[in-house]
Amino acid sequence: MSEKHDFGIAPVTCHAFSKDRNGLAMSLNDSNVKIYKKSGSKWDETDTLSEHGQRVTSIDWAPNSNRIVTCSADRNAFVWMPEDGKWKQVLVIPRINRAATCVKWSPKENKFAVGSGSRLIAICYYDDENNWWVSRHIKKPIRSTVTCLDWHPNNVLLAAGSTDFKSRVFSAYQKEVDERPGACSWGTKMPFGALMAEFSNGGGGWVHSVSFSPSGTLVAWVGHDSSVSIVDSSKGNELVVIKESFLPFMSISWVTENSLVAAGYDCNPMVFSVDGGKITCQGKLDVPQQKESGTMSAMNRFKNLDKKATDSDSSPEMKTQHQNTITQVSIHTGDKSNASKIATSGVDGNLIIWDLKSLEKSIAGLRIS
């Protein structure tokens, strides 16, 4: 039902899979990007991308073109292309003077967006003449660091969350690479940089993650005020918010048109459903394992206590598989319209792959549809 991979003691800042899911790019809270290849049940390190000068903050792996884009606190972004068994670096000109915080390929993979601490979003596209990626900026009315991005299925609209507590939908139409977009539920005219919508749930939390639904009609985001918010553009931008006893979430992704998975400081991915203008928490994916009954030999008990450097009554070990904050949720198998497996990575250095279909059958009351 879940597959756990341990990458050591360093936190996993971000990760991305190749299209066949046999490749994995990962940053372990430093300036390097590690490339792994699946070998049986393990991941073997095959390469290290080490051009960044500071901590890598985001990675995205384009499924069709097989290109990797990375960004970093060093204010740079790089595109990496496979060539003769190695990864060739292609220059990107983001023109930002603060850390790059997030990066995301568009659905057609002909451009990507970079969020930054410069209170702007850089939309980057390829310049054949100079063999580099150039950028145009979306600035107004962003008032603080852009923390998260997600593309609409039409390859033009872009959702962005920031530390000014708001989520916005912009037009990232780029005439050099895009066909003129048709009207959709978010609007009809979409010139570059146009603010299509702006939302606040009334709370005071930084927006950590934002995600368009498979149809692009709904947009969801999670904030540091322990909230999950969803806007339906087909109903006049109707906003619904849920706040319960859970801790803040760091990442969110749709897994069907009406279901999404969020994860964060609770160290346990949660499933939410949207129906009739209401958000409902369906349950948690990580069911605590029951401790084995029976007696433990004196030697095994001693080894166990020595390993944890504590006594059994005050063990700090959590009951969840992730032992610290989950930093990212991504779709492993399927897509947003019908995901069968998702992956989570966290501060504990672990990457866990969850089989949603098996979990739905085994966890009472869990419904993902």
Backbone hydrogen bonds, N-H to C=O, Kabsch-Sander energy under -0.5 kcal/mol:
donor,donor_aa,acceptor,acceptor_aa,energy
3,E,353,I,-2.4
5,H,351,L,-2.7
7,F,5,H,-0.5
7,F,349,G,-2.9
12,V,346,G,-2.4
13,T,11,P,-0.8
13,T,27,S,-2.2
14,C,27,S,-0.9
16,A,25,A,-2.0
18,S,23,G,-2.1
21,R,18,S,-1.2
24,L,36,Y,-2.1
25,A,16,A,-3.1
26,M,34,K,-2.3
27,S,14,C,-2.1
29,N,27,S,-0.6
33,V,49,L,-2.1
34,K,26,M,-3.1
34,K,32,N,-0.5
35,I,47,D,-2.8
36,Y,24,L,-3.1
37,K,44,D,-2.6
38,K,22,N,-2.8
39,S,42,K,-3.3
42,K,39,S,-2.0
44,D,37,K,-2.9
44,D,42,K,-0.5
46,T,35,I,-3.1
47,D,35,I,-1.4
49,L,33,V,-3.1
50,S,48,T,-0.7
52,H,31,S,-0.5
56,V,30,D,-2.8
57,T,71,C,-2.0
58,S,71,C,-1.3
60,D,69,V,-2.2
62,A,60,D,-0.6
62,A,67,R,-3.2
66,N,62,A,-1.1
68,I,80,W,-2.3
69,V,60,D,-2.8
70,T,78,F,-2.4
71,C,58,S,-1.9
72,S,76,N,-1.7
73,A,55,R,-2.6
75,R,72,S,-1.4
78,F,70,T,-2.1
79,V,90,V,-1.9
80,W,68,I,-3.4
81,M,88,K,-2.8
83,E,86,K,-3.5
86,K,83,E,-1.6
88,K,81,M,-3.6
88,K,86,K,-0.7
90,V,79,V,-3.2
92,V,77,A,-0.6
93,I,133,W,-3.3
100,A,72,S,-2.2
101,T,115,G,-2.5
102,C,115,G,-1.1
104,K,113,A,-1.9
106,S,111,K,-2.6
109,E,106,S,-1.5
112,F,124,C,-1.9
113,A,104,K,-2.4
114,V,122,A,-2.4
115,G,102,C,-2.5
116,S,120,L,-1.1
117,G,99,A,-2.6
119,R,116,S,-0.8
121,I,138,I,-2.2
122,A,114,V,-2.8
123,I,121,I,-0.6
123,I,136,R,-3.2
124,C,112,F,-3.2
124,C,122,A,-0.7
125,Y,134,V,-2.2
126,Y,110,N,-0.5
127,D,132,W,-3.2
128,D,126,Y,-0.7
131,N,127,D,-1.3
132,W,127,D,-1.3
133,W,91,L,-2.3
134,V,125,Y,-2.3
134,V,132,W,-0.6
136,R,123,I,-1.9
138,I,121,I,-2.6
139,K,137,H,-0.6
142,I,139,K,-2.0
146,V,116,S,-2.3
147,T,145,T,-0.6
147,T,161,G,-2.2
148,C,161,G,-1.5
150,D,159,A,-1.8
152,H,157,L,-2.7
155,N,152,H,-2.0
158,L,170,F,-2.7
159,A,150,D,-3.2
160,A,168,R,-2.7
161,G,148,C,-1.9
162,S,166,K,-1.5
163,T,145,T,-2.1
165,F,162,S,-0.9
167,S,199,F,-2.0
168,R,160,A,-2.7
169,V,197,A,-2.4
170,F,158,L,-3.1
171,S,194,A,-1.9
172,A,156,V,-2.7
172,A,170,F,-0.6
175,K,173,Y,-0.5
177,V,174,Q,-1.6
178,D,174,Q,-2.9
184,C,187,G,-2.5
187,G,184,C,-1.5
193,G,171,S,-2.8
194,A,191,P,-2.1
196,M,169,V,-2.7
196,M,194,A,-0.8
197,A,169,V,-1.4
199,F,167,S,-3.1
207,V,162,S,-1.7
208,H,206,W,-0.6
208,H,222,V,-2.5
209,S,222,V,-1.1
211,S,220,A,-2.8
213,S,218,L,-2.7
216,G,213,S,-0.9
219,V,231,V,-1.9
220,A,211,S,-2.9
221,W,229,S,-2.4
222,V,209,S,-2.0
223,G,227,S,-1.4
224,H,206,W,-2.0
226,S,223,G,-0.9
227,S,223,G,-0.7
228,V,242,I,-1.9
229,S,221,W,-2.7
230,I,240,V,-2.6
231,V,219,V,-2.5
232,D,238,E,-2.2
233,S,217,T,-2.4
233,S,231,V,-0.7
235,K,232,D,-1.2
236,G,233,S,-0.8
237,N,232,D,-0.9
238,E,232,D,-1.5
240,V,230,I,-2.5
242,I,228,V,-2.3
244,E,226,S,-0.6
249,F,223,G,-0.6
250,M,263,A,-2.5
251,S,263,A,-2.0
253,S,261,V,-2.0
255,V,259,S,-2.4
256,T,259,S,-1.7
260,L,272,F,-2.5
261,V,253,S,-3.0
262,A,270,M,-2.5
263,A,251,S,-2.2
265,Y,248,P,-2.4
267,C,264,G,-1.7
270,M,262,A,-3.1
271,V,283,G,-2.8
272,F,260,L,-2.9
273,S,280,T,-2.7
274,V,258,N,-2.6
275,D,278,K,-2.3
278,K,275,D,-0.7
280,T,273,S,-2.5
282,Q,271,V,-2.7
282,Q,280,T,-0.7
283,G,271,V,-1.1
285,L,269,P,-2.8
287,V,285,L,-0.9
289,Q,319,K,-0.7
301,R,297,S,-2.6
302,F,298,A,-2.1
303,K,299,M,-2.4
304,N,300,N,-2.3
305,L,301,R,-2.3
306,D,302,F,-2.4
307,K,303,K,-2.2
308,K,304,N,-1.7
309,A,305,L,-1.2
310,T,305,L,-1.3
314,S,311,D,-1.0
315,S,312,S,-0.8
322,H,267,C,-0.6
326,I,264,G,-2.1
327,T,325,T,-0.5
327,T,345,S,-2.1
328,Q,345,S,-1.6
330,S,343,A,-2.7
332,H,341,K,-2.0
333,T,341,K,-1.8
338,N,335,D,-1.0
339,A,255,V,-2.6
340,S,333,T,-2.0
341,K,333,T,-1.5
342,I,354,W,-1.8
343,A,330,S,-3.2
344,T,352,I,-2.5
345,S,328,Q,-1.8
346,G,350,N,-1.4
347,V,325,T,-2.8
349,G,346,G,-1.6
351,L,5,H,-2.7
352,I,344,T,-2.8
353,I,3,E,-2.7
354,W,342,I,-3.1
354,W,352,I,-0.5
355,D,1,M,-3.2
356,L,340,S,-1.9
356,L,354,W,-1.0
357,K,340,S,-0.9
359,L,355,D,-2.2
360,E,356,L,-2.3
361,K,357,K,-1.2
362,S,358,S,-1.6
363,I,359,L,-2.4
364,A,362,S,-0.6
366,L,363,I,-1.7
369,S,367,R,-0.5
